[in-house]
Every structure is written in C-alpha cells, then in structure tokens.
Amino acid sequence: MAGILFIISAPSGSGKSTLVNEVRKQLSGIEFSVSWTTRQPRGSEQHGREYNFTTREEFERMLAAGQFLEHAEVFGNYYGTARSSLELARREGHDLVLDIDVQGAAQVRATMPEAVSIFVLPPNPKVLRTRLRNRSRAEGVENEAEVYRRLGEASKEIENYREYGYILVNDTLDRAVAQLEAIVLAERFYRNDEPIAYRSRRVLEVAAGCLQANSQERLKPVLQAFGILNPPGQRELPFVEDFDEEDSQEEKEDLDKGDSNDEQRGLQ
C-alpha cells in the first residue's frame, strides 16, 4: 500500500495538533512528522515529542545539506520538516501527516502536488483569542502582545485557505475529529482501494462535505468574523480587549469551557 502525504495547516491555537493526535488514536498506519525548530521549548515541551529543538547554526547546516523537505522562518524562528520522515513513512507504507504553516505547505505542494492538503480554522477571533490566552497561561507566560500578534497573523494565514483541498472548522472537537478521520479514510479508499470497515457511504459523504468547493456556506461566517471578506484596509478584528456588556454570560461560559477542554487535550 502506498502511503499518503497529508498536509495540515492552521493559525496558531486552532487545535490542529489536538485533531491529529485524536485521529492517530483511532486509525493505524499514520505517522506524524515531528518538525525541527530553533525556538526555545515552552512549558512541558520535550525534545522529540512536540518538536526537535536545535540551534540556528545546526538548522542552517541541515538546510545547506538539503535535509529539509520544507522550511520557513516564523516569528523569528526556523521551522522545518526533515526529508527522512517522508522516506521512513514510505518504506513502511504508512501515511504521513505534516503539521506545517502556509509557507511550508506551499513548498511541499510545489514539489508534491499529489499531497492531500487540509486547512483548519477556528470558528471566530474571540474563540481563538481565548485559546491563545489559555495556552500562554498553561506555559507559564502572560503576554497579551504576543496573543494579539498571533491574532493578526491568523487573519493573514486564513487568506490562504483557497490553496487547500479540504477545510475544517474546529468549533466542536468531536465533530472536527470525525471529519478529519473521514478525510483520511476517504483518501485511502479512492487512492489505494482500501475498504472502509464501517458506514462507508456516510464516511465518504462527510469527507466530501469538507472539500473546499462544498464548504462555502459553513466557511462564510468564519471568513466574515476574521474580516477576510472585507475590502483591503478594512480587516480589523471585530472584538474589544476583554469581555464587555455586549458579550453574553452564556458565550463567555462556552468559551471558557471549550478552552478548558483544549488545555486538557494539549492544544498546540
């Protein structure tokens, strides 16, 4: 069986790492490429688990030696995917998931157009802000400037959604996990004639519903919330610094509950 290369991109805090981890618990034969980075470990992160941490000098040496499938510089730090991850997965006949940003994804698509590309979006800026804040707290860091910088970057990254074959909106974790699992099973079915063991018709329907061409109705309110559909120069994120009288108590409780779940699941 030929392994499939899956590219997953999302703004920081969208929960893509959680989605991948959950799907890997459900499906066998999926390898995850641990990226290399020059940034410092945060909180409880461990070398070889969340990232392979290295120095800028060593990263540049590996880059010059052609050891990276893709690389990008994000927020002043290098990130990259080692070619050895893909080579190992191919030898084993396993699928490989790359958790990479839009820059790296573009590089991989240029050289491997057969890759399956998936973009994960948060439902709106307020939810993303809450997730970023809670992740910062979990890492022992309180940095509002960093949170808002990442929110600004999120809007820029979301503009690239058109480059991806599948779109997921991670507003309900269980649903997003089921959709990602359906995409993997459907691609295995179409590319490798691998049978789907349970409710195959429904699985294929769910995957088809996540195709970018079929996601416009669900995608529109998310794009509106992030100002993507506004004319250039009018893309200010529509929220104030903190919850105010316009934010219902129910909405605040929902955000807190959802963010608590993300923390417990190790949101990346």
Protein Blocks (a to p, Z undefined) as FASTA:
>chain_A
ZZddddddddehilmmmmmmmmmmmpghiacdddddfbdcehjbcehilpccddfklmmm
mmmnopafbdcdeehiacdddfklmmmmmmnopacdddddfklmmmmmmmmmmbccdddd
dfbfklmmmmmmmmmmmnopacfklmmmmmmmmmmmmmmmmmpfbdcddfblklmmmmmm
mmmmmmmmmmnopacfbhkllmmmmmmmmpmklmmmmmmmmmmmnommpcehiacccbdf
bdcfklcfklmmmmmmmmmmmmmnopZZ
